[in-house]
């Protein structure tokens, strides 16, 4: 595992209104949402993000959920569409007004961990999941072979440069899953829903060989414009034996 970020780094310059900082971009980010089988959650999220461009990336195969691969595909599609900033966003974390405003303001640094305001994990300086913002060129990509829950955010945390990251210190997320702790979440999962080889994958992780642009994963993609602000991707993975 990489070195821990100390708690006093969680927030950077977020005590100051972001528009006071130079750099960054005032453009509206594109939000990428990985998705499968959570229609009610997605409906809530799309209503909340109605004023922002959204890319929904739906996994259509029967393999365990591969969040990293879906986010990689969605990030590339957002960038192809001209997005300068991209927010990678879990479907079950609904931002309050404070966070929602922060999404579109200037960011103090090119990588923002908005998910630091997720109450289930915000007492941990190891957590690096849920919601991330990336300015184009600063996204290292997720690994593409984490099938099942857990591990891919640990890999992302190792891949990003600490000097480029800031953490949100204001606002809260409404957790549509309703689990109080990570243990509560784990207790709801069947063994086949977990990424049972995540630690081995983390030890072997090589960002140069497995990222959003370079990888050995096989997947089919089909894209449709659903609404003016929503692009929908249908992703089918062909998992190696």
C-alpha positions in Angstrom: 0.0 0.0 0.0 1.1 3.6 -0.6 1.8 6.0 2.2 -1.2 7.3 4.1 -2.4 10.9 3.6 -2.4 12.5 7.0 -5.8 13.9 8.2 -4.5 17.5 8.1 -4.2 17.3 4.3 -7.8 16.4 3.9 -9.2 19.6 2.5 -6.4 21.6 1.2 -7.8 25.1 0.5 -11.5 24.3 0.7 -12.0 26.7 3.6 -11.7 29.4 0.9 -14.4 29.9 -1.8 -13.0 28.1 -4.8 -13.7 30.9 -7.3 -11.0 33.0 -5.5 -8.3 30.6 -6.7 -6.5 31.0 -10.0 -6.2 28.1 -12.4 -8.7 25.4 -13.0 -11.7 26.0 -15.2 -15.2 27.5 -14.6 -16.8 25.1 -17.2 -19.5 22.6 -16.1 -18.0 19.2 -15.6 -19.4 16.0 -17.2 -20.5 13.4 -14.6 -19.8 9.7 -15.3 -22.0 7.2 -13.4 -21.3 3.5 -13.4 -24.5 1.6 -13.3 -26.3 -1.8 -13.2 -29.7 -2.6 -11.8 -30.3 0.4 -9.5 -33.0 2.2 -11.4 -34.4 4.0 -8.4 -31.0 5.3 -7.4 -30.2 6.4 -10.9 -33.5 8.2 -11.3 -32.8 10.2 -8.2 -29.2 11.0 -9.3 -30.3 12.2 -12.8 -32.9 14.4 -11.3 -30.3 15.9 -9.0 -27.8 16.4 -11.9 -30.4 17.7 -14.4 -28.3 20.8 -15.1 -25.1 18.9 -15.9 -24.0 16.7 -18.7 -24.1 13.1 -17.6 -22.6 9.8 -19.0 -24.3 6.7 -17.7 -22.2 3.6 -18.2 -24.3 0.4 -17.8 -22.7 -3.0 -17.4 -24.8 -5.4 -19.5 -23.1 -8.7 -18.9 -23.5 -11.2 -16.0 -20.0 -10.9 -14.6 -19.4 -9.3 -11.2 -19.6 -5.5 -11.4 -16.5 -4.0 -12.8 -16.7 -0.4 -11.7 -13.1 0.6 -12.8 -13.6 -0.6 -16.4 -17.0 1.2 -16.6 -15.5 4.5 -15.3 -12.6 4.2 -17.7 -15.0 3.8 -20.6 -17.2 6.7 -19.4 -14.2 9.0 -18.8 -12.9 8.5 -22.3 -16.4 9.2 -23.8 -16.7 12.3 -21.7 -13.4 13.6 -22.9 -14.2 12.7 -26.6 -17.3 14.9 -26.1 -15.2 17.9 -25.2 -15.3 17.7 -21.3 -12.4 19.5 -19.7 -13.3 18.3 -16.2 -14.9 14.9 -15.4 -16.5 13.8 -12.2 -16.6 10.0 -11.6 -19.7 9.5 -9.4 -21.3 6.5 -7.6 -25.0 6.2 -8.3 -26.0 6.0 -4.7 -24.4 9.2 -3.3 -26.6 12.2 -3.8 -24.8 15.5 -3.1 -26.3 18.3 -1.0 -26.5 21.9 -2.3 -23.0 22.7 -1.0 -21.3 19.9 -2.8 -23.3 20.3 -5.9 -22.2 24.0 -6.2 -18.6 22.9 -5.6 -18.8 20.6 -8.6 -19.1 23.5 -11.0 -16.9 26.1 -9.2 -13.2 26.4 -9.9 -11.2 23.6 -8.2 -8.1 24.4 -6.1 -6.3 21.4 -7.5 -6.7 19.2 -10.6 -7.9 16.2 -8.6 -10.7 16.5 -6.0 -11.9 13.8 -3.7 -15.5 14.9 -3.2 -16.2 11.5 -1.7 -14.3 12.5 1.4 -17.7 13.9 2.6 -19.3 10.4 2.5 -20.2 9.9 6.1 -19.7 6.1 6.0 -16.0 6.6 5.6 -15.1 10.2 6.5 -13.3 9.1 9.7 -10.7 7.3 7.6 -7.7 8.8 5.9 -7.3 5.7 3.7 -10.7 6.0 1.9 -10.4 7.3 -1.7 -13.7 6.3 -3.3 -17.2 7.4 -4.1 -16.8 10.6 -6.0 -13.7 12.1 -7.7 -13.2 15.1 -9.9 -10.4 15.1 -12.5 -9.2 17.9 -14.8 -8.3 16.4 -18.2 -4.7 15.0 -18.2 -4.6 14.2 -14.5 -6.7 11.0 -14.6 -4.4 8.0 -14.3 -7.1 5.5 -15.1 -8.5 2.6 -13.0 -7.2 -0.9 -13.5 -9.7 -2.9 -15.6 -9.6 -6.3 -14.0 -11.3 -5.7 -10.6 -14.5 -7.8 -10.9 -16.6 -7.4 -7.8 -16.8 -5.0 -4.9 -13.6 -3.5 -3.4 -10.1 -2.7 -4.3 -10.2 -0.5 -7.4 -10.2 2.7 -5.3 -7.1 1.5 -3.4 -5.4 1.1 -6.7 -6.5 4.6 -7.9 -5.2 6.1 -4.6 -1.8 4.7 -5.3 -1.8 6.0 -8.9 -2.6 9.7 -8.3 0.0 12.2 -7.3 -0.6 13.5 -3.8 0.5 17.0 -4.7 -2.4 17.2 -7.3 -5.2 16.2 -4.9 -7.4 18.1 -2.5 -10.3 16.9 -0.4 -13.7 18.4 0.2 -14.3 19.5 3.7 -17.8 20.9 3.4 -21.1 19.3 2.4 -22.6 15.9 2.8 -23.9 13.0 0.7 -27.2 11.3 1.1 -26.4 7.6 1.0 -29.2 5.9 -0.9 -27.9 2.5 0.2 -28.4 3.5 3.9 -25.5 1.5 5.4 -23.9 3.1 8.4 -20.5 1.4 8.2 -18.4 -0.4 5.7 -19.0 -3.6 7.6 -22.7 -3.2 7.2 -22.1 -3.0 3.4 -19.9 -6.0 3.4 -22.4 -8.1 5.3 -25.0 -7.6 2.5 -22.6 -9.0 -0.2 -22.4 -12.6 -1.3 -18.9 -14.0 -1.8 -19.3 -13.9 -5.6 -20.1 -10.2 -5.4 -16.8 -9.3 -3.9 -13.4 -8.9 -5.6 -11.8 -11.8 -3.8 -8.4 -11.3 -5.4 -8.2 -7.5 -4.9 -5.0 -7.6 -2.7 -3.2 -9.7 -5.3 -4.3 -7.3 -8.0 -3.1 -4.4 -6.0 0.3 -5.9 -5.4 0.7 -6.5 -9.2 -0.8 -3.1 -10.3 1.0 -1.4 -13.1 -0.5 1.8 -14.3 1.6 1.8 -17.5 0.1 -1.5 -18.7 -3.5 -1.2 -17.4 -5.4 2.1 -17.5 -8.1 3.9 -19.4 -6.2 4.0 -22.6 -3.9 0.9 -22.4 -5.2 -2.4 -21.2 -5.8 -6.1 -22.2 -9.5 -6.1 -21.2 -12.0 -7.0 -23.8 -15.4 -5.2 -23.9 -18.0 -4.2 -26.4 -19.5 -0.7 -26.2 -22.6 0.8 -27.6 -23.6 4.5 -27.0 -26.9 6.2 -27.3 -28.1 9.8 -26.6 -31.0 9.4 -24.2 -31.7 13.0 -23.4 -30.1 16.3 -24.2 -27.8 16.0 -21.3 -27.5 12.2 -20.9 -25.3 9.9 -23.0 -25.9 6.2 -22.2 -23.3 3.5 -22.7 -24.0 -0.2 -22.8 -20.9 -2.2 -21.9 -20.4 -6.0 -22.2 -17.2 -7.5 -20.8 -15.6 -10.6 -22.2 -13.9 -11.8 -19.1 -10.7 -13.9 -19.4 -10.9 -17.4 -18.0 
